[in-house]
Structure formats: structure tokens, C-alpha cells
């Protein structure tokens, strides 16, 4: 269960980074 939680946290963090990056790209346009 702990490993699953860590994996989910990593995915959530990556998703946040990607979302921020996309938002920044859209703001540039």
C-alpha cells in the first residue's frame, strides 16, 4: 500500500508540473 501511495504521489506531482508547464505555454500564446 505504501508503494502505491508513493507512486500516486509521484504521478500527482508530475501532473502538477505538466499542468503548470502547459499553463505557462498557453499564457505565452
CHARMM internal coordinates of N, CA and C (Angstrom, degrees):
IC EDIT
DIST 1 N 1 CA 1.4753
DIST 1 CA 1 C 1.5218
ANGL 1 N 1 CA 1 C 109.69
DIST 1 C 2 N 1.3246
ANGL 1 CA 1 C 2 N 116.34
DIHE 1 N 1 CA 1 C 2 N -40.89
DIST 2 N 2 CA 1.4657
ANGL 1 C 2 N 2 CA 120.24
DIHE 1 CA 1 C 2 N 2 CA -178.33
DIST 2 CA 2 C 1.5218
ANGL 2 N 2 CA 2 C 110.04
DIHE 1 C 2 N 2 CA 2 C -61.58
DIST 2 C 3 N 1.3493
ANGL 2 CA 2 C 3 N 115.82
DIHE 2 N 2 CA 2 C 3 N -44.08
DIST 3 N 3 CA 1.4645
ANGL 2 C 3 N 3 CA 119.75
DIHE 2 CA 2 C 3 N 3 CA -179.76
DIST 3 CA 3 C 1.5215
ANGL 3 N 3 CA 3 C 110.16
DIHE 2 C 3 N 3 CA 3 C -61.03
DIST 3 C 4 N 1.3301
ANGL 3 CA 3 C 4 N 116.38
DIHE 3 N 3 CA 3 C 4 N -41.06
DIST 4 N 4 CA 1.4706
ANGL 3 C 4 N 4 CA 120.10
DIHE 3 CA 3 C 4 N 4 CA -179.82
DIST 4 CA 4 C 1.5233
ANGL 4 N 4 CA 4 C 109.88
DIHE 3 C 4 N 4 CA 4 C -62.31
DIST 4 C 5 N 1.3237
ANGL 4 CA 4 C 5 N 115.84
DIHE 4 N 4 CA 4 C 5 N -42.58
DIST 5 N 5 CA 1.4640
ANGL 4 C 5 N 5 CA 119.48
DIHE 4 CA 4 C 5 N 5 CA -179.51
DIST 5 CA 5 C 1.5204
ANGL 5 N 5 CA 5 C 110.21
DIHE 4 C 5 N 5 CA 5 C -62.96
DIST 5 C 6 N 1.3333
ANGL 5 CA 5 C 6 N 116.14
DIHE 5 N 5 CA 5 C 6 N -41.32
DIST 6 N 6 CA 1.4713
ANGL 5 C 6 N 6 CA 119.57
DIHE 5 CA 5 C 6 N 6 CA 179.74
DIST 6 CA 6 C 1.5163
ANGL 6 N 6 CA 6 C 109.72
DIHE 5 C 6 N 6 CA 6 C -62.78
DIST 6 C 7 N 1.3390
ANGL 6 CA 6 C 7 N 116.34
DIHE 6 N 6 CA 6 C 7 N -41.81
DIST 7 N 7 CA 1.4612
ANGL 6 C 7 N 7 CA 120.89
DIHE 6 CA 6 C 7 N 7 CA -179.22
DIST 7 CA 7 C 1.5220
ANGL 7 N 7 CA 7 C 109.75
DIHE 6 C 7 N 7 CA 7 C -63.41
DIST 7 C 8 N 1.3266
ANGL 7 CA 7 C 8 N 116.65
DIHE 7 N 7 CA 7 C 8 N -43.99
DIST 8 N 8 CA 1.4654
ANGL 7 C 8 N 8 CA 121.15
DIHE 7 CA 7 C 8 N 8 CA 179.30
DIST 8 CA 8 C 1.5183
ANGL 8 N 8 CA 8 C 110.20
DIHE 7 C 8 N 8 CA 8 C -61.89
DIST 8 C 9 N 1.3309
ANGL 8 CA 8 C 9 N 116.73
DIHE 8 N 8 CA 8 C 9 N -42.24
DIST 9 N 9 CA 1.4684
ANGL 8 C 9 N 9 CA 120.17
DIHE 8 CA 8 C 9 N 9 CA 179.45
DIST 9 CA 9 C 1.5182
ANGL 9 N 9 CA 9 C 110.47
DIHE 8 C 9 N 9 CA 9 C -62.65
DIST 9 C 10 N 1.3395
ANGL 9 CA 9 C 10 N 116.28
DIHE 9 N 9 CA 9 C 10 N -40.32
DIST 10 N 10 CA 1.4663
ANGL 9 C 10 N 10 CA 119.52
DIHE 9 CA 9 C 10 N 10 CA 179.88
DIST 10 CA 10 C 1.5178
ANGL 10 N 10 CA 10 C 109.93
DIHE 9 C 10 N 10 CA 10 C -64.42
DIST 10 C 11 N 1.3285
ANGL 10 CA 10 C 11 N 116.67
DIHE 10 N 10 CA 10 C 11 N -44.07
DIST 11 N 11 CA 1.4686
ANGL 10 C 11 N 11 CA 121.17
DIHE 10 CA 10 C 11 N 11 CA -179.63
DIST 11 CA 11 C 1.5198
ANGL 11 N 11 CA 11 C 109.91
DIHE 10 C 11 N 11 CA 11 C -63.35
DIST 11 C 12 N 1.3351
ANGL 11 CA 11 C 12 N 117.01
DIHE 11 N 11 CA 11 C 12 N -43.50
DIST 12 N 12 CA 1.4639
ANGL 11 C 12 N 12 CA 120.47
DIHE 11 CA 11 C 12 N 12 CA 179.79
DIST 12 CA 12 C 1.5240
ANGL 12 N 12 CA 12 C 110.17
DIHE 11 C 12 N 12 CA 12 C -61.97
DIST 12 C 13 N 1.3296
ANGL 12 CA 12 C 13 N 116.54
DIHE 12 N 12 CA 12 C 13 N -42.38
DIST 13 N 13 CA 1.4669
ANGL 12 C 13 N 13 CA 120.54
DIHE 12 CA 12 C 13 N 13 CA -179.47
DIST 13 CA 13 C 1.5244
ANGL 13 N 13 CA 13 C 109.81
DIHE 12 C 13 N 13 CA 13 C -63.77
DIST 13 C 14 N 1.3408
ANGL 13 CA 13 C 14 N 115.84
DIHE 13 N 13 CA 13 C 14 N -44.09
DIST 14 N 14 CA 1.4675
ANGL 13 C 14 N 14 CA 120.28
DIHE 13 CA 13 C 14 N 14 CA -179.88
DIST 14 CA 14 C 1.5187
ANGL 14 N 14 CA 14 C 109.95
DIHE 13 C 14 N 14 CA 14 C -62.97
DIST 14 C 15 N 1.3409
ANGL 14 CA 14 C 15 N 116.41
DIHE 14 N 14 CA 14 C 15 N -41.75
DIST 15 N 15 CA 1.4656
ANGL 14 C 15 N 15 CA 120.91
DIHE 14 CA 14 C 15 N 15 CA -179.94
DIST 15 CA 15 C 1.5249
ANGL 15 N 15 CA 15 C 109.88
DIHE 14 C 15 N 15 CA 15 C -61.78
DIST 15 C 16 N 1.3336
ANGL 15 CA 15 C 16 N 116.17
DIHE 15 N 15 CA 15 C 16 N -41.41
DIST 16 N 16 CA 1.4671
ANGL 15 C 16 N 16 CA 119.57
DIHE 15 CA 15 C 16 N 16 CA 179.40
DIST 16 CA 16 C 1.5204
ANGL 16 N 16 CA 16 C 110.15
DIHE 15 C 16 N 16 CA 16 C -62.89
DIST 16 C 17 N 1.3266
ANGL 16 CA 16 C 17 N 116.70
DIHE 16 N 16 CA 16 C 17 N -43.00
DIST 17 N 17 CA 1.4717
ANGL 16 C 17 N 17 CA 120.81
DIHE 16 CA 16 C 17 N 17 CA 179.98
DIST 17 CA 17 C 1.5236
ANGL 17 N 17 CA 17 C 110.09
DIHE 16 C 17 N 17 CA 17 C -62.48
DIST 17 C 18 N 1.3275
ANGL 17 CA 17 C 18 N 116.64
DIHE 17 N 17 CA 17 C 18 N -44.93
DIST 18 N 18 CA 1.4670
ANGL 17 C 18 N 18 CA 121.02
DIHE 17 CA 17 C 18 N 18 CA -179.45
DIST 18 CA 18 C 1.5216
ANGL 18 N 18 CA 18 C 109.84
DIHE 17 C 18 N 18 CA 18 C -64.29
DIST 18 C 19 N 1.3321
ANGL 18 CA 18 C 19 N 117.01
DIHE 18 N 18 CA 18 C 19 N -42.59
DIST 19 N 19 CA 1.4643
ANGL 18 C 19 N 19 CA 120.93
DIHE 18 CA 18 C 19 N 19 CA -179.82
DIST 19 CA 19 C 1.5237
ANGL 19 N 19 CA 19 C 110.13
DIHE 18 C 19 N 19 CA 19 C -62.05
DIST 19 C 20 N 1.3395
ANGL 19 CA 19 C 20 N 116.19
DIHE 19 N 19 CA 19 C 20 N -44.06
DIST 20 N 20 CA 1.4697
ANGL 19 C 20 N 20 CA 120.04
DIHE 19 CA 19 C 20 N 20 CA 178.88
DIST 20 CA 20 C 1.5229
ANGL 20 N 20 CA 20 C 109.97
DIHE 19 C 20 N 20 CA 20 C -61.68
DIST 20 C 21 N 1.3415
ANGL 20 CA 20 C 21 N 115.89
DIHE 20 N 20 CA 20 C 21 N -41.60
DIST 21 N 21 CA 1.4610
ANGL 20 C 21 N 21 CA 120.26
DIHE 20 CA 20 C 21 N 21 CA -178.67
DIST 21 CA 21 C 1.5264
ANGL 21 N 21 CA 21 C 109.93
DIHE 20 C 21 N 21 CA 21 C -64.45
DIST 21 C 22 N 1.3326
ANGL 21 CA 21 C 22 N 116.87
DIHE 21 N 21 CA 21 C 22 N -44.84
DIST 22 N 22 CA 1.4660
ANGL 21 C 22 N 22 CA 120.54
DIHE 21 CA 21 C 22 N 22 CA 179.97
DIST 22 CA 22 C 1.5242
ANGL 22 N 22 CA 22 C 110.15
DIHE 21 C 22 N 22 CA 22 C -64.19
DIST 22 C 23 N 1.3197
ANGL 22 CA 22 C 23 N 116.77
DIHE 22 N 22 CA 22 C 23 N -41.31
DIST 23 N 23 CA 1.4677
ANGL 22 C 23 N 23 CA 120.29
DIHE 22 CA 22 C 23 N 23 CA 179.63
DIST 23 CA 23 C 1.5196
ANGL 23 N 23 CA 23 C 109.44
DIHE 22 C 23 N 23 CA 23 C -61.33
DIST 23 C 24 N 1.3323
ANGL 23 CA 23 C 24 N 116.70
DIHE 23 N 23 CA 23 C 24 N -40.57
DIST 24 N 24 CA 1.4632
ANGL 23 C 24 N 24 CA 121.33
DIHE 23 CA 23 C 24 N 24 CA 179.47
DIST 24 CA 24 C 1.5234
ANGL 24 N 24 CA 24 C 109.61
DIHE 23 C 24 N 24 CA 24 C -64.45
DIST 24 C 25 N 1.3338
ANGL 24 CA 24 C 25 N 116.82
DIHE 24 N 24 CA 24 C 25 N -43.58
DIST 25 N 25 CA 1.4676
ANGL 24 C 25 N 25 CA 121.33
DIHE 24 CA 24 C 25 N 25 CA 179.83
DIST 25 CA 25 C 1.5245
ANGL 25 N 25 CA 25 C 109.97
DIHE 24 C 25 N 25 CA 25 C -61.91
DIST 25 C 26 N 1.3322
ANGL 25 CA 25 C 26 N 117.31
DIHE 25 N 25 CA 25 C 26 N -44.88
DIST 26 N 26 CA 1.4678
ANGL 25 C 26 N 26 CA 120.82
DIHE 25 CA 25 C 26 N 26 CA -179.81
DIST 26 CA 26 C 1.5259
ANGL 26 N 26 CA 26 C 110.12
DIHE 25 C 26 N 26 CA 26 C -64.40
DIST 26 C 27 N 1.3404
ANGL 26 CA 26 C 27 N 116.77
DIHE 26 N 26 CA 26 C 27 N -36.56
DIST 27 N 27 CA 1.4681
ANGL 26 C 27 N 27 CA 120.23
DIHE 26 CA 26 C 27 N 27 CA -179.84
DIST 27 CA 27 C 1.5256
ANGL 27 N 27 CA 27 C 109.28
DIHE 26 C 27 N 27 CA 27 C -64.68
DIST 27 C 28 N 1.3312
ANGL 27 CA 27 C 28 N 116.88
DIHE 27 N 27 CA 27 C 28 N -35.49
DIST 28 N 28 CA 1.4654
ANGL 27 C 28 N 28 CA 121.04
DIHE 27 CA 27 C 28 N 28 CA 179.77
DIST 28 CA 28 C 1.5266
ANGL 28 N 28 CA 28 C 110.24
DIHE 27 C 28 N 28 CA 28 C -65.80
DIST 28 C 29 N 1.3377
ANGL 28 CA 28 C 29 N 116.29
DIHE 28 N 28 CA 28 C 29 N -34.21
DIST 29 N 29 CA 1.4654
ANGL 28 C 29 N 29 CA 119.64
DIHE 28 CA 28 C 29 N 29 CA 179.89
DIST 29 CA 29 C 1.5202
ANGL 29 N 29 CA 29 C 108.80
DIHE 28 C 29 N 29 CA 29 C -73.61
END
COOR INIT
IC SEED 1 N 1 CA 1 C
IC BUILD
